Structure formats: structure tokens, C-alpha cells
Amino acid sequence: MFQVVPLRITFTMSSISLKTKGAVFLLCLASFTLGRFLVVFEPDQWFVYQRWGDVAPVSRFDVPKIKSRYEKESDIGAAGSDRDNPSENISAADSEIEEAGGKSLGTIYHGEKIPGLDSETDKKNDQVEDNIVNRRPPIINENVEDETGNFKDEAGNFKDETGNFKDETGNFKDETGNFKDETGNFKDEHSIVKDEHSIKYETVIAETSIVKDDKMIVKKTPPVKTKPVAQPNRLHTGGRYSITSSQLLGNALRFMSPDVKASFANITGLKYDKQKATVIWPNLSAQKKWAVLRAGMRKLGYEQRLPTVICLGVKKGGTTAFLYYLVQHPQIARALLEEIHYFSIDYEIGLDYYLSRMGFSSQNMLQFEKSPSYFVFQNVPERMLKDLPPNVKFVVCVRDPVERTISDFRHEYELKLNRNPSMARGETPATQAKHFVEMIFNRNGEVDMSKGLTRESVYSMHFKRWLQSFPRDRFYILSHERVDKDLYSELKNLEKFLGLESFYKRSMFYYDEKRQAPCMRSGCPHPSTPGFLPKADLGPDVIQQLRDFFRPYNQEFAQLTHMNFSWTNL
Ligand SMILES: Nc1ncnc2c1ncn2[C@@H]1O[C@H](COP(=O)(O)OS(=O)(=O)O)[C@@H](OP(=O)(O)O)[C@H]1O
């Protein structure tokens, strides 16, 4: 339209020379071509950095590559629009399947209706889930306070306000005198968590949350956070990372083991390519495929669950590599994106959105996610305490704060250059060092604590805040230096901490001299920074100044964690 009107005017006016007409024609042609280009790539794909799954961070320049990569995946299928349509009605899938392959849903699902695709059944299911969430039976307070203000029951046992048993000194106990912590974990007299097996603990929660005769039995009920959360019935595409529903769906399938995928295909009656380990979908939109996936997985006992293991950071602490190692464990279900940043950045969107970013897990699996911003954002501990299952555990990947700061600087500088190597021309180790010093030190030549790059490396300051919401024994502190030395032993300790079955074997690991990092025989983690900028040549004085600055904080962190790090006293 915009090209045609001026073109017609120009060509109908005889006073305009042929040369001018030619120029106008070329101009219109160019603007038309540009317009076509802009239509192909949707606006939110131009300027947003996208990170998901095992895909390394990419810039807008990589979007076409990524697009074609996803379109090739037969798991996702080429059907429908790649983009999410929020108003899409899932119930329409019935007729779409018929259109696509002439099959009715009944045939696809072995004669049964798929709940997720039938609006009536789906609505009922969601109502049931909503009822569970909203049904907060009255708490019967049968506790009595004694003269000293401690709660007791009729039999004289000490209790707290919510009915948990305590002893005279305020330690939590169960009816038979076993020690517990505030969230119901069994402990011994020395505060060591006895039953730290989260899977068992989840069962305990399930058993104890049972509602009888419309009354909740307070004695056995751990904090209210145990309430189940309704399953999201559609894929949410909002949030920090621009990602389409078809990409989310693709990740959900890619992160499943071939066995589970085959069972899913079997239970839904979909075709399965054994060699490629992919499900062959009929011509459906992503939302509708999601409904089929969710229904089928439920049948198999897999749900989207809130995480009970979270890697909080620290940024540039080796969290990407850690994610890679941990998700090799068959009992770990990974989130659908590499990072989510819900509790720090996207909290306003709501828990339903967060849950929709989780993969599918069975009862004996642990749901895991990592978001390096969690460790340093102010409100995250309180939010997690409020929203997550009470048995949630954390992993903090720490690293020499000086190294971390330098690595973070390079990462941020590459972002500033738009992750575009050609823009780094002229940068040398010396210019990088100059930028670093300008950024980290104030005018008086002191390390500037107000800078994010510095603050993120002051681990003790952040960890103290976390300890106000969760006890020390909920955290596994994974030191980058120890991982580098003996990854296998660290993962074995972590297995115990999380209550996982033994999976890792020493023979699975080796040290890759070229990468200067540990690797697994099945593969190596991808680097989280492109790394095109030269490393800053900082010189011994700058390094010493940084060491002097971080030392007291490192010592404080060592005290708080009861650990010693190779960099504590450097
Ligand atoms: N095994 C293994 N393989 C590859 N890379 C490894 C590994 N272990 C740690 N690292 C180093 O960890 C640094 C990146 O940390 P993160 O992944 O936490 O970064 S991010 O916060 O997710 O951006 C990044 O550090 P720098 O290279 O100094 O930038 C990685 O090199």
C-alpha cells in the first residue's frame, strides 16, 4: 500500500523525468523488500536475547537459525502457527485432529477422551484443582497456653501455635518425641536432619495434608505451603525470555527420556519413531499438543511440580555446567528453560506461570531449576518460603569472588556489545583492563561496593539474608574450585544431600585439558558466555586490591557456611 500509492502518482505525472521515475521505483522496491523482511521476524524476536534449553545464549542475529532448527524437530511438528495465541480454545482440537488425519480423539486415546482436549472435562478437572487450592479448612485451635506462654495440649505436651509438638526448650518434636525442625523435617538432638530424603518427605506432606470431615488435622500439618497448586492447563509464553509455546513444547519432549516418550506415545495412541526417539504429531497447534501431552503424562503419573531443588547462583559460578551434570541424574526433572528468574524478576506473573515452566516429573523425581539472580535479589528468600514446598533445598555454586567479578565483567561487556564479535574490534587485554578498573573502582581508587559486579561477589551479605528464611542445612555449597578438582565426589555428596539414588560413577567423568574443565564421557557443558572479548590484563596490583577487599567477606562466608574455600584467606 505505502509503496503503491507514491509509485502510481509518480508514474502518472508526465512532468517527472524518466530518471526520477526509475529512482522512485527502486526506492519503493527496496521499502517493499524491507517490509517483507520485518513481517517474517516478529518484533519480540529482534531485540530480545533468547536462552532456552541447551541452546547457548543467542542474539537476534541467530533467530533465523534457531527457527529452522525447531521447525526441523519432528517432535514439534510444522503444524499451526509458531506463535502462541492466548485466546485459542483447546476444545477445538477434537475437530482439528479429525481434519488432520481423519481420526477422532477417541481413537487416538484408546477409546478414551483426552481430558485436556475436552472443554467440559477440562473445566471440571481445573475446578477440582482450584478447589484444592482454595479450600482452606478452618484450623481448630485446640491448643492451650501455659503460664510461661508455651502452648501445651491436654496431655501436657508442648506445642507451638499451629499445633506442632515442641519440647520445653522450644525444639520441635513429633508425638513420639523425635526432634523436628520448623518445617517438619526430622532431626536428632544435634539438629542434624535425619530424614533428608525429599521424596519421602514429600510423601509425608501428602499424607499429613489430608482433610477429614472438612477439618484439617493441625497436629500433623506442616506449614500451609504444602497446598497443592493447580496445574496450568496451557503454556504461558510471557516472562523474561521470549519463547514460543512450540519451543516450550519441544523442550518438554526433548528433556524426556526415550522410555517415557515411548510410553506417552503408546498411551495416547500417537506414532513413535523409535530410532529418532521422537513422537509423531498430527497437524495441531502447540497449545493443543500441550493439552494432549499433559493429559497423557498425567495418565503415566507425571505432573508439572514446583521445584524442590533450586540452584540460586551465583552468576558466573559455574551454574550452567552444574545444570548439565545434575540433569544427567534420572531422578532429576529439569525446567523447560535453562533459567527462569521467576522469584527475582517475573514474580508478578504468578505461580501458575512458574509452574508452566517446569518439566514433567513422577513422584520419585525431584523438580529442579536454576536462576543465578536468585542469590542476590532481595525478596527471593521470603517469596520462596511462602510459595515453595517446605522441603525445598538449595544449591549455591560459589567461586573465587575475584574470578567471579572478572568473569561477570566480561559477560556484561559482551552483552553491551550486543554479543556481536565484530563490535569487539580494537578491544585488547589492556583496553578491557581499563574498562574494568573504571567500572569497579571509584574516584578515590577504592573498590566500589555499590556496583552490581562487586556486590554479587560479597557472598556473606547475601547468604545472611537467606539464613533468615531457611536453616543452613537446606543449602549445598558447591565450590567451583572443588568441582574443578573432583567433580565426581561433589556430585556423590550432592546425591546424598538431595536423597537421590546412587547414579554417578567415577568412570563417567574425565578432565578435558583443552577446555580446562571437567567433562562427562556423555558430553561436555556448553560455555555460558560467547567469550569473544579478550580477557582483561589486570596486573597484580589490581588483583591484590580486589583480594584485600573481598577477604573479610570471604572469611565471614566461611564462618556462616562452616566451610573453608581455597580463596577464603587469599
Ligand atoms: N565444566 C565447565 N565447563 C564450562 N565452563 C565452566 C565449567 N565449569 C565452570 N565453568 C565456568 O563457569 C563460568 C560461567 O558460569 P555460569 O555458567 O554460572 O554463568 S551464568 O551465570 O549462567 O552466565 C565461566 O567462567 P569464565 O570462563 O571465567 O567466564 C565458565 O568457564
The ligand as an SDF file (V2000), in Angstrom:
LIG
                    3D

 31 33  0  0  0  0  0  0  0  0999 V2000
   32.7670  -27.5670   33.3240 N   0  0  0  0  0  0  0  0  0  0  0  0
   32.6900  -26.3410   32.8460 C   0  0  0  0  0  0  0  0  0  0  0  0
   32.5290  -26.1590   31.5520 N   0  0  0  0  0  0  0  0  0  0  0  0
   32.4390  -24.9140   31.0500 C   0  0  0  0  0  0  0  0  0  0  0  0
   32.5290  -23.8030   31.8130 N   0  0  0  0  0  0  0  0  0  0  0  0
   32.7110  -23.9280   33.1170 C   0  0  0  0  0  0  0  0  0  0  0  0
   32.7770  -25.1980   33.7000 C   0  0  0  0  0  0  0  0  0  0  0  0
   32.9140  -25.0170   34.9960 N   0  0  0  0  0  0  0  0  0  0  0  0
   32.9360  -23.7040   35.2120 C   0  0  0  0  0  0  0  0  0  0  0  0
   32.8310  -23.0330   34.0960 N   0  0  0  0  0  0  0  0  0  0  0  0
   32.9250  -21.5590   34.0540 C   0  0  0  0  0  0  0  0  0  0  0  0
   31.7630  -21.0060   34.6470 O   0  0  0  0  0  0  0  0  0  0  0  0
   31.6270  -19.6720   34.1930 C   0  0  0  0  0  0  0  0  0  0  0  0
   30.2040  -19.4580   33.7710 C   0  0  0  0  0  0  0  0  0  0  0  0
   29.3890  -19.5510   34.8890 O   0  0  0  0  0  0  0  0  0  0  0  0
   27.8240  -19.7050   34.7750 P   0  0  0  0  0  0  0  0  0  0  0  0
   27.5060  -20.8140   33.8890 O   0  0  0  0  0  0  0  0  0  0  0  0
   27.2920  -19.7530   36.1440 O   0  0  0  0  0  0  0  0  0  0  0  0
   27.4110  -18.3260   34.0760 O   0  0  0  0  0  0  0  0  0  0  0  0
   25.9440  -17.7080   34.0320 S   0  0  0  0  0  0  0  0  0  0  0  0
   25.7140  -17.0480   35.3130 O   0  0  0  0  0  0  0  0  0  0  0  0
   24.9790  -18.7600   33.7600 O   0  0  0  0  0  0  0  0  0  0  0  0
   26.0300  -16.7340   32.9290 O   0  0  0  0  0  0  0  0  0  0  0  0
   32.6010  -19.4840   33.0530 C   0  0  0  0  0  0  0  0  0  0  0  0
   33.7160  -18.7780   33.5840 O   0  0  0  0  0  0  0  0  0  0  0  0
   34.6500  -17.8040   32.7220 P   0  0  0  0  0  0  0  0  0  0  0  0
   35.1810  -18.6200   31.5970 O   0  0  0  0  0  0  0  0  0  0  0  0
   35.7020  -17.3470   33.6600 O   0  0  0  0  0  0  0  0  0  0  0  0
   33.7900  -16.6800   32.2530 O   0  0  0  0  0  0  0  0  0  0  0  0
   32.9600  -20.9150   32.7040 C   0  0  0  0  0  0  0  0  0  0  0  0
   34.2370  -21.0250   32.1530 O   0  0  0  0  0  0  0  0  0  0  0  0
  1  2  1  0
  2  3  1  0
  2  7  2  0
  3  4  2  0
  4  5  1  0
  5  6  2  0
  6  7  1  0
  6 10  1  0
  7  8  1  0
  8  9  2  0
  9 10  1  0
 10 11  1  0
 11 12  1  0
 11 30  1  0
 12 13  1  0
 13 14  1  0
 13 24  1  0
 14 15  1  0
 15 16  1  0
 16 17  2  0
 16 18  1  0
 16 19  1  0
 19 20  1  0
 20 21  2  0
 20 22  2  0
 20 23  1  0
 24 25  1  0
 24 30  1  0
 25 26  1  0
 26 27  2  0
 26 28  1  0
 26 29  1  0
 30 31  1  0
M  END
$$$$
